[in-house]
Amino acid sequence: MVRMQFFAEDCCDVARKLFLCDGNGKGKPCELTGERKKTQYLLTRTRWFNILCDCGPVTTTWCVYLFPIYLMTPPVPAKHTAPSTSVSTAQAFSAQRKGLSIPRVFTTPGSDPLEEVQYEKRSSRIANTDGSVVFEMEGTEIPVGWGQVATDIMVSKYFRKAGVPQCDEKGELQHNEKGEVMTGPERSVKQVVRRLAGCWRHWAQEYGYFETAQDAQAFEDELSYMLVHQMAAPNSPQWFNTGLKYAYGISGPSQGHFYCDPQTGEVKKSEDAYTHPQPHACFIQSVKDDMVNEGGIMDLWVREARLFKFGSGTGTNFSSLRGEGEPLSGGGKSSGLMSFLKIGDRAAGAIKSGGTTRRAAKMVCLDLDHPDIEEFIDWKANEEKKVAAMVEAGYDNDFNGEAYQTVSGQNSNNSVRVPHRFFEAVESDGEWQLYWRTERCAAEKEGRAPRSCETLKAREMWDKIGYAAWACADPGVQYDTTINDWHTCPVDGRINASNPCSEYMFLDNTACNLASINLLKFYDEELRTFEVERFRHAVRLWTIVLEISVLMAQFPSEEIARLSYLFRTLGLGFANIGAMFMRMGIPYHSEKAQAICGAITAIMNGESYAASAEMAKHLGAFSGYERNREHMLRVIRNHRRAAYDAPRAEYEHLHIKP
């Protein structure tokens, strides 16, 4: 998984040449016109696809976010020391920069893209299988070209339901008998698009991202066009939270969040809920082996609740917690990891993300050498057996029914972190050791190898993982060694966990905001061609959107606010590739489909890197670039080799080569 940002001197030389060069990876940048473009992009070798899906840290959600891009830009100087507790802005917003130029591809100056779309009044009604109504709203204004499913999602999930000034048919504000402006829900897609695109433009213009006011207007118009025409979409927390204060003046009490002041670089506590929105969907949080103090177990449930409330998901590696029977500092023995996981599971189940009927999203990771690993592997499979017994006794087997509500482990995705040496033990029919957490800490302090608390047969353990995954789809497997081989910032720590869907893998206590580009909107059925230049334009604009979202965001803890602002991780992906292949008449899992998939991904990565580098030129590179420079360039070179199907011997520092 790539997470890349260059200084200005590096960016055009490396980022633009990254995928847009001769097939041997050493030639001059190609112009990519006519047949050359078709050959370079649409006949990319399938090995590029393999690295993404088999060897790189991308797991089950590849069809939605096949290759999340992690890009960093601004306002911090590069240092060789660890990040400080505040973010220096010495290089931020410098007077030397010009700002970004935004060309128009989808819109024309002076024309409102939202008024060029035909709308109609629709109703949205969502019901349970028993006929009971979950949600209903009438008289909503929806683009004629939208389907009913898109209508239901927009109206039920993304329309703000309260606090929005109400207007009559003429667009004039409505007042009550006291002369106060009447408030209620959003009723039109136009309202939602305007608050998102307008808010992004407002923050970017406020902090000098654009070269001219005309560029700022073009930015808002182009994004509005793409949103209303379903060409792209940000992650759900953007729809939930972004622009509520900007567009409607909606506020609310602070929920304990923090943000980084772009002017001073200081991490501050949020004054209210929406001045700095929570646009990030994906979080990775750490947990200490501590009951009640900051960063500990109970504090994690509070931090998770802040995320779930505003529609985000979170993942944590719980391997730091002691296993069952380990000694406690005050005497006695630990109740074990599983007792605490069940508390977190119940807490997540009680919270509905973003104030909607969507459940909280939670990932639980555990290292394969944890003493409670066997119980963790079997957790959900055993709970499924209880459900089966209750269904046999007459209970409903619906996921929201009483049987599933009775058992534990239903509110998280569980994954085991598997190192390469475990597979070596499986191949050789060797043994696998488990270690008490206290023993590992003691051994590290004393400079010796830890003593195992239990020894298992590696093949039996692998079979146990396979059976549990077959029985209940959990635990998933995260290939720890491979993930860290492709880590671009290892100087600042290892990758220990992921977000719930596993498309975001990076340092603990960081966040990532996502967006997806709808590939089907860039396929010309009449000419049977993929519109590469329009796609590249969209990639650039959405990379800028994601960067702006870091600028304006608030976070659930001071540490996450600091690190997320320092590293500025972004996630850009694509959607609807399956539908596009159906329109093209290409079998989904064919080699040709894989090649096209890899080619589009390469275009997306190369263009997004170039946009990130362009922003770095104007705004400065992210804090960790200089100390991680060689690692980042090595990872980029390996991705480039995969794009051009280079010989395996050319790859650098990989345990498993594509």
C-alpha positions in Angstrom: 0.0 0.0 0.0 1.6 3.2 -1.1 1.7 6.4 1.0 3.8 8.9 -0.8 4.8 12.5 -0.9 7.8 14.2 -2.5 9.4 17.6 -2.2 9.1 19.7 -5.2 12.4 18.6 -6.7 11.4 15.0 -6.4 7.8 15.2 -7.4 7.7 15.6 -11.1 10.8 13.6 -11.7 9.5 10.6 -9.7 5.7 10.8 -9.3 4.8 11.6 -12.9 7.4 9.1 -14.2 6.2 6.5 -11.8 3.8 4.8 -14.1 4.0 7.0 -17.2 7.2 5.8 -18.6 8.6 3.2 -21.0 7.9 -0.4 -20.3 11.4 -1.1 -19.0 10.8 1.5 -16.3 14.0 3.4 -17.4 13.0 5.3 -20.5 11.7 8.8 -21.1 8.2 9.7 -20.0 5.9 8.7 -22.8 3.3 11.0 -24.2 0.5 8.4 -23.9 -1.4 9.2 -27.0 -3.3 7.0 -29.5 -2.2 3.4 -29.5 0.6 4.0 -27.1 -1.8 5.1 -24.4 -4.0 2.1 -25.1 -1.0 -0.2 -24.9 0.6 1.3 -21.8 -2.7 1.5 -19.9 -5.0 -1.2 -21.1 -2.6 -4.0 -21.7 -0.8 -3.8 -18.3 0.4 -7.2 -17.1 -1.8 -9.1 -14.7 1.1 -9.2 -12.1 0.1 -5.7 -11.2 -3.3 -7.0 -10.1 -1.6 -9.8 -8.2 0.5 -7.5 -6.1 -2.6 -5.6 -5.1 -4.8 -8.5 -4.2 -2.4 -11.2 -3.1 0.8 -9.6 -1.9 0.1 -6.1 -0.9 -1.8 -5.0 2.2 -5.1 -4.9 0.5 -7.7 -7.3 1.7 -11.4 -8.2 1.2 -12.7 -4.8 0.0 -10.5 -4.5 -3.1 -13.5 -4.1 -5.4 -14.5 -0.9 -3.6 -11.1 0.5 -2.6 -8.8 -1.7 -4.7 -5.8 0.4 -4.0 -6.2 3.2 -1.4 -3.7 6.0 -2.0 -2.0 7.4 1.0 -0.7 10.8 0.2 0.7 13.5 2.4 1.0 17.2 2.0 1.6 20.2 4.0 1.9 22.3 6.8 4.9 20.9 8.6 8.7 21.0 8.2 10.6 17.8 7.6 12.7 16.8 10.6 14.8 13.7 11.4 13.4 13.6 14.9 10.1 12.1 16.1 7.1 14.4 15.7 6.7 16.9 18.5 3.5 17.4 20.5 2.6 20.4 18.4 2.7 20.9 14.6 5.1 23.6 13.4 3.8 25.5 10.4 7.0 27.3 9.5 6.8 26.0 6.0 3.1 26.1 5.8 1.2 28.6 3.6 4.5 30.3 2.6 4.3 33.5 0.6 6.4 31.9 -2.1 3.7 29.6 -3.3 1.3 30.4 -6.1 -1.5 28.0 -5.3 -3.4 25.4 -7.4 -4.9 26.0 -10.8 -8.1 24.2 -11.5 -9.1 23.7 -15.1 -12.7 23.0 -16.1 -13.5 19.7 -17.8 -17.2 19.1 -16.8 -18.5 22.7 -16.4 -18.4 26.2 -17.9 -17.8 29.5 -16.2 -20.9 31.3 -15.0 -23.1 28.2 -15.2 -24.4 26.5 -12.0 -23.9 22.7 -12.6 -26.7 21.9 -10.1 -29.3 23.9 -12.0 -28.5 22.2 -15.3 -29.9 18.9 -13.9 -33.5 17.9 -14.1 -35.1 17.0 -10.8 -38.4 15.4 -9.6 -40.2 14.9 -6.3 -39.9 11.4 -4.8 -40.7 9.5 -1.7 -38.3 7.3 0.2 -39.7 4.4 2.2 -37.6 1.6 3.9 -39.3 -1.3 5.6 -38.3 -4.4 7.5 -39.1 -7.9 6.2 -42.1 -8.0 8.5 -43.5 -4.8 6.9 -42.7 -2.4 9.7 -41.4 0.9 8.4 -37.9 1.8 9.3 -37.8 5.2 7.5 -40.1 7.3 5.4 -39.9 10.7 3.9 -42.0 12.3 1.1 -41.5 15.2 -1.2 -37.7 15.0 -1.6 -36.0 16.6 -4.6 -33.9 14.0 -6.5 -32.2 14.1 -9.9 -34.3 12.3 -12.5 -31.4 10.0 -13.5 -30.9 8.6 -10.0 -32.3 5.2 -9.1 -34.5 4.4 -6.1 -31.7 2.7 -4.2 -29.5 5.8 -4.5 -32.5 7.9 -3.5 -33.2 5.8 -0.4 -29.5 5.9 0.7 -29.3 9.7 0.2 -32.5 10.5 1.9 -32.4 8.1 4.8 -28.7 8.3 5.6 -27.2 11.5 4.3 -30.0 14.2 4.5 -29.5 16.2 7.7 -32.7 15.6 9.6 -32.9 18.7 11.8 -31.6 22.2 12.2 -31.8 23.1 8.4 -33.5 26.5 7.6 -36.7 25.7 5.6 -37.6 27.5 2.4 -40.9 27.7 0.4 -41.3 26.8 -3.2 -39.9 30.2 -4.2 -36.7 29.6 -2.2 -37.6 32.2 0.5 -37.0 31.4 4.1 -40.0 30.4 6.2 -40.8 32.0 9.6 -43.0 30.9 12.4 -45.4 33.2 14.3 -42.6 34.5 16.4 -40.7 35.6 13.3 -38.0 32.9 13.8 -36.6 31.0 10.9 -38.2 27.6 10.8 -35.8 24.6 10.7 -36.2 21.0 9.7 -34.5 18.4 7.4 -32.7 18.8 4.2 -35.1 18.0 1.3 -33.0 18.3 -1.8 -29.9 16.7 -3.2 -28.8 20.2 -4.2 -28.7 21.2 -0.5 -26.4 18.3 0.3 -24.1 18.9 -2.6 -23.8 22.6 -2.0 -22.9 22.1 1.7 -20.1 19.6 0.8 -18.6 21.3 -2.2 -19.0 24.7 -0.7 -17.4 23.7 2.6 -14.4 22.1 0.8 -14.0 25.3 -1.3 -14.3 27.5 1.8 -11.6 25.8 3.8 -9.2 25.6 0.8 -9.7 29.2 -0.2 -9.4 30.3 3.5 -5.9 28.8 3.6 -4.7 29.7 0.2 -4.9 26.5 -1.8 -6.0 28.1 -5.0 -4.1 30.5 -7.3 -7.1 32.7 -8.0 -10.8 33.1 -7.0 -11.7 31.7 -10.4 -9.8 28.5 -9.6 -11.8 28.2 -6.3 -15.1 28.6 -8.2 -14.0 26.0 -10.8 -13.1 23.6 -8.0 -16.6 23.9 -6.4 -18.4 23.6 -9.7 -16.4 20.6 -10.9 -17.0 18.8 -7.7 -20.7 19.7 -7.6 -21.0 18.3 -11.2 -19.3 15.0 -10.2 -21.4 14.6 -7.1 -24.8 15.3 -8.7 -23.9 13.1 -11.7 -22.8 10.2 -9.4 -19.3 10.3 -10.8 -17.6 10.2 -7.4 -18.5 10.2 -3.7 -16.7 10.8 -0.4 -17.0 8.5 2.6 -20.1 8.6 4.8 -18.8 10.9 7.6 -18.4 13.6 5.0 -22.1 13.3 4.1 -23.0 13.2 7.8 -20.9 16.0 9.1 -19.2 18.2 6.5 -20.6 21.7 5.9 -23.3 21.6 8.6 -21.8 24.7 10.4 -20.6 26.3 7.1 -24.0 26.0 5.3 -26.6 26.1 8.1 -24.8 27.4 11.2 -25.5 24.1 13.0 -23.5 23.7 16.1 -23.6 21.5 19.2 -21.7 20.8 22.3 -18.1 19.6 22.0 -17.8 15.8 22.2 -14.3 15.7 23.5 -12.6 16.0 20.1 -9.3 17.7 19.1 -8.1 19.5 16.0 -4.8 21.0 14.8 -4.9 24.8 14.3 -3.6 25.4 10.8 -2.4 28.9 11.8 -0.4 28.0 14.9 0.1 24.2 14.5 -1.2 23.7 18.1 -3.4 20.8 18.9 -6.6 22.2 20.5 -9.8 20.9 22.0 -12.8 21.4 19.8 -15.1 24.2 20.9 -18.2 22.6 19.4 -19.2 19.6 17.3 -19.2 21.0 13.7 -16.9 24.0 13.2 -14.2 21.3 12.6 -16.2 18.3 11.3 -15.3 14.7 11.5 -14.8 13.7 7.8 -12.6 10.7 8.4 -14.1 7.2 8.1 -11.1 5.1 9.0 -9.2 5.1 12.3 -6.5 3.0 13.8 -6.2 3.3 17.6 -3.7 1.9 20.1 -4.6 0.5 23.5 -2.3 0.2 26.5 -2.4 -2.7 29.0 -4.0 -0.3 31.6 -7.6 -0.4 32.9 -8.7 3.2 33.4 -5.9 5.7 32.6 -5.5 7.6 29.3 -4.8 5.4 26.4 -6.0 2.3 28.3 -8.8 -0.1 27.9 -11.8 1.9 29.2 -10.4 5.0 27.5 -10.5 3.2 24.2 -14.2 2.5 24.5 -14.8 6.3 25.0 -12.6 7.1 22.0 -14.5 4.5 19.9 -17.8 6.0 21.0 -16.8 9.4 19.7 -16.0 7.9 16.3 -19.2 5.8 16.1 -21.4 8.7 17.0 -20.2 10.7 14.0 -20.3 7.7 11.6 -16.7 6.5 11.5 -15.0 3.1 12.1 -12.0 2.1 14.0 -9.5 -0.8 14.4 -7.1 -1.8 17.2 -4.5 -4.4 17.8 -5.2 -5.7 21.3 -2.0 -7.8 21.6 -0.7 -5.5 24.3 -3.3 -6.8 26.7 -2.4 -9.7 29.1 -3.7 -13.1 28.5 -5.9 -15.1 30.9 -3.9 -16.1 34.0 -1.1 -13.7 33.6 0.1 -12.0 36.9 -1.1 -8.5 37.7 1.1 -5.9 39.3 -1.2 -5.7 42.4 -1.4 -9.4 42.8 -3.9 -11.8 41.4 -4.2 -12.9 37.8 -5.6 -11.3 34.7 -9.1 -12.2 33.5 -7.7 -12.3 30.0 -8.1 -10.5 26.7 -11.5 -12.0 25.8 -13.3 -10.5 28.8 -12.5 -7.0 27.7 -13.2 -7.7 24.0 -16.8 -8.7 25.0 -17.2 -5.3 26.7 -16.1 -3.4 23.6 -18.3 -5.6 21.5 -21.4 -4.7 23.6 -20.5 -1.0 23.6 -20.2 -0.9 19.8 -23.5 -2.7 19.4 -25.3 0.0 21.5 -24.2 2.8 19.2 -25.5 3.5 15.7 -23.0 5.3 13.6 -23.7 8.8 12.4 -27.1 8.9 14.1 -28.5 6.4 11.5 -29.5 2.8 11.6 -26.0 1.8 10.5 -24.1 -0.2 13.1 -20.8 0.8 14.5 -17.8 -0.5 12.5 -15.0 -2.0 14.5 -11.9 -4.1 13.8 -10.2 -6.3 16.4 -6.7 -7.5 15.5 -4.5 -10.0 17.5 -1.0 -11.2 17.0 -0.6 -14.9 16.4 1.7 -15.4 19.4 -0.8 -14.0 22.0 -1.6 -16.6 24.7 -5.4 -16.2 24.1 -5.1 -16.6 20.4 -7.0 -19.9 20.2 -10.0 -18.6 22.1 -9.9 -15.5 19.9 -9.9 -17.6 16.7 -12.9 -19.7 17.9 -14.8 -16.8 19.4 -17.3 -16.1 16.6 -17.5 -19.7 15.4 -18.6 -20.8 18.9 -21.1 -18.0 19.2 -22.6 -19.1 15.8 -23.1 -22.6 17.3 -25.2 -21.0 20.1 -27.3 -19.1 17.6 -27.9 -22.4 15.7 -29.1 -24.0 18.9 -31.4 -21.1 19.6 -32.8 -21.2 16.1 -33.4 -24.9 16.5 -35.4 -24.0 19.7 -37.6 -21.6 17.7 -35.8 -18.3 17.8 -35.6 -16.0 14.8 -32.3 -16.4 12.8 -32.4 -12.8 11.6 -29.2 -10.8 12.3 -31.3 -8.3 14.3 -33.3 -11.0 16.0 -33.1 -12.0 19.7 -30.8 -15.0 19.0 -27.9 -12.9 17.6 -28.6 -10.1 20.1 -28.0 -12.7 22.9 -24.5 -13.8 21.8 -21.2 -11.9 21.8 -18.8 -11.0 19.0 -21.3 -9.7 16.5 -20.2 -6.1 16.3 -16.6 -6.3 15.0 -14.5 -7.8 12.3 -11.8 -10.0 13.8 -8.4 -10.6 12.2 -5.2 -12.4 13.1 -1.8 -10.9 12.3 0.2 -13.7 10.6 4.0 -13.3 10.2 5.9 -15.0 7.4 7.8 -17.2 9.8 4.4 -18.8 10.8 4.0 -20.0 7.2 7.5 -21.4 7.2 6.5 -23.3 10.3 3.4 -24.6 8.6 5.4 -25.7 5.5 7.9 -27.5 7.7 5.3 -29.0 10.0 7.0 -27.1 12.8 5.9 -25.6 16.1 4.5 -22.2 17.1 5.2 -20.6 20.4 2.8 -18.3 22.4 4.1 -15.8 24.9 2.8 -14.0 27.9 2.8 -10.3 27.4 4.6 -9.7 30.6 7.3 -12.1 29.6 7.8 -10.4 26.3 8.2 -7.0 27.9 10.6 -8.4 30.5 12.7 -10.1 27.8 12.9 -6.9 25.8 14.1 -4.9 28.8 16.7 -7.6 29.7 17.9 -8.1 26.1 17.1 -11.8 25.9 14.7 -14.1 24.0 11.3 -14.5 25.6 10.3 -17.9 27.1 7.1 -19.3 25.6 4.1 -20.1 27.8 2.7 -22.7 25.3 3.7 -24.5 22.2 1.3 -25.5 19.4 1.6 -27.3 16.1 1.6 -24.7 13.4 -0.5 -26.8 11.0 -3.1 -27.4 13.6 -3.4 -23.7 14.3 -3.6 -22.9 10.6 -6.4 -25.5 10.2 -8.2 -23.9 13.2 -8.1 -20.5 11.5 -9.4 -22.0 8.2 -12.3 -23.8 9.9 -13.4 -20.8 11.9 -13.3 -18.6 8.7 -15.3 -21.2 6.9 -17.9 -21.5 9.7 -18.5 -17.8 10.3 -16.2 -15.7 8.0 -13.9 -14.7 10.9 -11.1 -14.4 11.7 -9.7 -12.7 8.6 -5.9 -13.0 8.0 -3.6 -10.0 7.8 -0.2 -10.8 6.4 1.9 -8.9 8.9 5.3 -9.3 7.3 4.1 -8.4 3.8 2.1 -5.4 5.1 5.2 -4.0 6.8 7.4 -4.8 3.8 5.3 -2.3 1.9 5.2 0.2 4.7 6.3 3.7 3.6 7.0 5.2 7.0 8.6 2.4 9.1 10.9 4.9 10.9 7.9 6.1 12.8 6.7 2.7 13.8 5.3 -0.5 12.4 1.8 -1.2 11.1 -0.1 -3.2 13.7 -3.7 -3.0 12.6 -6.2 -1.7 10.1 -9.6 0.0 9.9 -12.7 -2.3 9.9 -12.7 -2.8 6.1 -8.9 -3.2 6.0 -8.2 -0.7 3.1 -6.4 1.6 5.5 -3.2 0.2 7.1 -0.8 2.6 8.7 0.6 3.8 12.0 -1.4 3.5 15.2 -3.4 6.6 16.2 -3.9 7.9 12.7 -7.0 8.4 10.5 -7.8 8.3 6.8 -10.7 9.9 4.9 -11.8 8.1 1.7 -13.4 8.8 -1.6 -14.4 6.5 -4.5 -14.6 7.4 -8.2 -17.3 5.7 -10.2 -15.5 4.0 -13.2 -18.7 3.4 -15.1 -19.2 7.1 -15.6 -15.8 7.2 -17.4 -16.6 4.4 -19.9 -17.9 5.6 -23.3 -20.2 2.7 -24.4 -20.7 4.1 -27.9 -16.9 4.4 -28.6 -16.1 1.5 -26.2 -13.2 3.4 -24.6 -12.3 4.4 -21.1 -12.0 8.2 -20.9 -8.5 8.4 -19.4 -8.1 12.2 -19.4 -11.4 12.9 -17.7 -10.5 10.2 -15.1 -7.1 11.8 -14.4 -8.8 15.1 -13.9 -11.2 13.5 -11.4 -8.4 11.8 -9.5 -6.5 15.1 -9.1 -9.5 17.0 -7.8 -10.5 14.3 -5.3 -6.9 14.0 -4.1 -7.2 17.8 -3.3 -10.6 17.2 -1.6 -9.1 14.6 0.7 -6.2 16.8 1.6 -8.5 19.7 2.4 -10.5 17.3 4.6 -7.4 16.7 6.8 -7.0 20.5 7.1 -10.5 21.0 8.5 -10.9 17.8 10.6 -11.4 17.1 14.2 -10.3 13.8 15.9 -11.3 11.7 19.0 -8.0 12.2 20.8 -5.1 14.6 21.0 -2.7 12.0 19.8 -4.8 11.1 16.7 -5.2 14.8 15.9 -1.5 15.3 16.1 -0.4 12.3 14.1 -3.1 12.5 11.4 -2.3 16.1 10.8 1.4 15.3 10.6 1.2 12.4 8.2 -2.0 13.4 6.4 -3.0 10.0 5.1 -5.6 10.0 2.3 -7.6 7.1 0.7 -8.7 7.3 -2.9 -10.2 4.3 -4.6 -12.7 3.4 -7.3 -16.1 1.6 -7.5 -18.3 -0.1 -10.1 -15.6 -1.9 -12.0 -17.8 -5.0 -12.1 -20.6 -3.1 -13.8 -18.1 -1.6 -16.2 -16.9 -5.0 -17.2 -20.5 -6.1 -17.8 -21.0 -3.2 -20.2 -17.7 -4.0 -21.9 -18.6 -7.7 -22.3 -15.5 -8.8 -20.4 -15.6 -11.7 -17.9 -15.0 -10.4 -14.5 -12.1 -12.7 -13.4 -10.5 -13.0 -16.9 -6.9 -12.0 -17.4 -8.1 -9.1 -19.6 -10.3 -7.8 -16.8 -7.4 -8.1 -14.4 -5.1 -6.2 -16.8 -7.6 -3.4 -17.2 -8.1 -3.3 -13.4 -4.4 -2.9 -12.9 -4.0 -0.4 -15.6 -6.7 1.9 -14.2 -5.2 1.5 -10.7 -1.8 2.6 -12.1 -3.3 5.6 -13.7 -5.1 6.5 -10.5 -1.9 6.1 -8.4 0.3 8.0 -10.7 -2.0 11.0 -11.1 -2.8 11.1 -7.4 0.9 11.1 -6.6 1.4 13.9 -9.0 -1.4 15.9 -7.4 0.1 15.3 -4.0 3.5 16.4 -5.2 2.0 19.5 -6.7 0.5 20.4 -3.4 3.8 19.8 -1.6 5.4 22.2 -4.0 3.0 24.9 -2.9 2.4 23.9 0.7 5.4 22.0 1.9 6.0 18.3 2.5 4.6 16.3 5.4 6.6 16.0 8.6 7.8 12.4 8.2 9.0 12.6 4.6 12.7 13.2 5.1 13.3 10.6 7.7 11.3 8.0 5.7 12.4 9.1 2.2 14.5 6.1 1.3 11.7 3.7 2.4 9.1 5.5 0.5 11.1 5.6 -2.7 11.9 1.9 -2.3 8.2 1.0 -2.0 7.3 3.2 -5.0 10.0 1.5 -7.0 8.6 -1.9 -6.1 5.1 -0.8 -7.2 6.5 0.5 -10.4 8.2 -2.8 -11.0 4.9 -4.6 -10.4 3.2 -2.3 -12.9 5.7 -3.3 -15.6 5.9 -6.9 -14.7 9.6 -6.6 -13.8 11.7 -9.8 -13.0 11.3 -10.9 -9.4 15.0 -10.4 -8.8 14.7 -6.7 -9.2 12.4 -6.2 -6.2 13.9 -4.6 -3.1 13.6 -6.0 0.5 10.5 -8.1 0.1 9.9 -11.4 1.9 7.2 -12.3 -0.6 7.7 -11.0 -4.1 4.8 -10.5 -6.6 
